[in-house]
Amino acid sequence: MKISHIEHIGIAVPDLEKAIAYYETVLGLKCYKKEVVEDQKVTTAFIKVGDTKIELLEATSPESTIAKFIEKNGGRGGMHHIAFAVEDGVANALAEAEEKGVKLIDKAPRGGADGLHIAFLHPKSTEAVLTELCEDPNK
């Protein structure tokens, strides 16, 4: 697999508006997009830092993985995942990872926030870091 850069860092937050206010007011960054991702039961907000994005994730349902993550963290948010952009396509990267013995969460790419094709690798196989593979189908 050919990774070109860190696409984004996903941060789970219990209150999206409060988190956006912190990044904008304290750090001087700007939220450029909010998006509801129905199938993942989250609302996302994106903040750009250089060429890397921060993806803030707020649960829209108690059954979402983000809600469960926050609950396990004592009601606090925190770093949820790191996402890498792959140049040779998510499907190829998944096949290569599985060939190397990595446990997959997603067996095939699916649609994600910000128009990306995404898939996740299981943290039991990735040194305890939830890893997302991304590709922009428009590039």
Phi and psi in degrees as a GROMACS rama.xvg file:
@    title "Ramachandran Plot"
@    xaxis  label "Phi"
@    yaxis  label "Psi"
@TYPE xy
-113.588  106.837  LYS-2
-91.2295  129.347  ILE-3
-96.7901  -33.0938  SER-4
-172.329  169.998  HIS-5
-75.5732  119.76  ILE-6
-77.8914  -48.9534  GLU-7
-162.619  165.574  HIS-8
-116.21  123.666  ILE-9
-91.6391  128.822  GLY-10
-125.241  120.44  ILE-11
-77.5315  134.988  ALA-12
-134.415  140.706  VAL-13
-75.9836  -24.0359  PRO-14
-138.099  103.718  ASP-15
-62.0167  -45.096  LEU-16
-64.1771  -39.0388  GLU-17
-65.3754  -41.0448  LYS-18
-65.3583  -44.2903  ALA-19
-59.3168  -44.0063  ILE-20
-58.3713  -40.7292  ALA-21
-60.6779  -51.414  TYR-22
-63.1453  -36.6675  TYR-23
-79.964  -46.6051  GLU-24
-77.6943  -47.4052  THR-25
-82.2379  -46.8238  VAL-26
-92.5825  -11.733  LEU-27
74.718  19.633  GLY-28
-93.1852  172.743  LEU-29
-130.174  129.107  LYS-30
-74.5212  122.976  CYS-31
-105.74  -8.47989  TYR-32
-163.727  138.923  LYS-33
-121.056  145.917  LYS-34
-153.723  136.188  GLU-35
-91.5685  129.163  VAL-36
-111.9  95.3945  VAL-37
-55.9844  -48.6649  GLU-38
-68.7545  -19.7694  ASP-39
-100.328  -2.32488  GLN-40
56.8433  48.1539  LYS-41
-140.674  157.544  VAL-42
-111.923  132.391  THR-43
-112.623  154.94  THR-44
-135.904  135.889  ALA-45
-112.121  137.341  PHE-46
-129.947  131.903  ILE-47
-100.809  135.945  LYS-48
-129.174  102.387  VAL-49
62.6063  -127.643  GLY-50
-94.1256  0.641964  ASP-51
-107.452  144.974  THR-52
-106.096  149.909  LYS-53
-106.323  128.577  ILE-54
-109.472  111.874  GLU-55
-87.7925  134.195  LEU-56
-124.874  122.103  LEU-57
-117.165  133.442  GLU-58
-67.7721  142.345  ALA-59
-107.574  -0.877894  THR-60
-151.668  144.893  SER-61
-64.3601  -17.7532  PRO-62
-85.8793  -5.55199  GLU-63
-71.3418  154.496  SER-64
-63.6006  -30.0917  THR-65
-68.595  -42.5257  ILE-66
-60.6697  -42.1559  ALA-67
-67.0403  -39.3423  LYS-68
-60.9006  -46.9929  PHE-69
-65.0628  -40.1393  ILE-70
-60.6877  -43.6058  GLU-71
-65.4603  -24.2871  LYS-72
-92.1665  21.4421  ASN-73
69.4452  28.0654  GLY-74
87.6832  -0.745227  GLY-75
-100.85  155.191  ARG-76
-84.222  -161.877  GLY-77
157.764  178.616  GLY-78
-62.2089  127.446  MET-79
-104.316  -44.2402  HIS-80
-159.026  164.59  HIS-81
-120.047  136.762  ILE-82
-117.219  132.299  ALA-83
-111.698  136.911  PHE-84
-81.4506  130.144  ALA-85
-111.376  136.147  VAL-86
-85.2902  -22.8358  GLU-87
-99.0108  17.1359  ASP-88
88.9388  144.359  GLY-89
-64.9517  -40.9202  VAL-90
-59.5857  -44.2321  ALA-91
-65.3545  -40.8506  ASN-92
-64.758  -39.5938  ALA-93
-62.6404  -45.5018  LEU-94
-60.4725  -42.811  ALA-95
-66.1359  -43.3323  GLU-96
-62.63  -44.7118  ALA-97
-64.2953  -37.7786  GLU-98
-60.8141  -30.4198  GLU-99
-90.2321  8.53202  LYS-100
89.6481  11.7211  GLY-101
-81.1671  134.236  VAL-102
-75.9783  130.431  LYS-103
-100.226  140.72  LEU-104
-84.5509  -44.3684  ILE-105
-107.347  128.444  ASP-106
-83.7768  -17.4522  LYS-107
-145.827  155.433  ALA-108
-61.7274  150.61  PRO-109
-139.274  168.526  ARG-110
-73.7087  140.703  GLY-111
-130.535  -176.294  GLY-112
-64.3947  158.132  ALA-113
63.069  23.3975  ASP-114
75.7674  13.4592  GLY-115
-87.5355  155.372  LEU-116
-93.4337  131.116  HIS-117
-135.667  164.194  ILE-118
-161.651  151.095  ALA-119
-113.173  145.086  PHE-120
-102.87  141.51  LEU-121
-72.4455  134.596  HIS-122
-61.7522  -18.936  PRO-123
-66.9875  -17.8563  LYS-124
-111.889  1.56266  SER-125
-127.836  40.8072  THR-126
56.5308  38.3282  GLU-127
70.1486  16.898  ALA-128
-113.785  118.838  VAL-129
-62.4212  121.821  LEU-130
-116.092  128.732  THR-131
-110.231  137.253  GLU-132
-107.624  135.569  LEU-133
-133.323  150.252  CYS-134
-144.198  143.902  GLU-135
-93.4964  112.216  ASP-136
-67.0177  -11.6674  PRO-137
-92.5028  3.50615  ASN-138
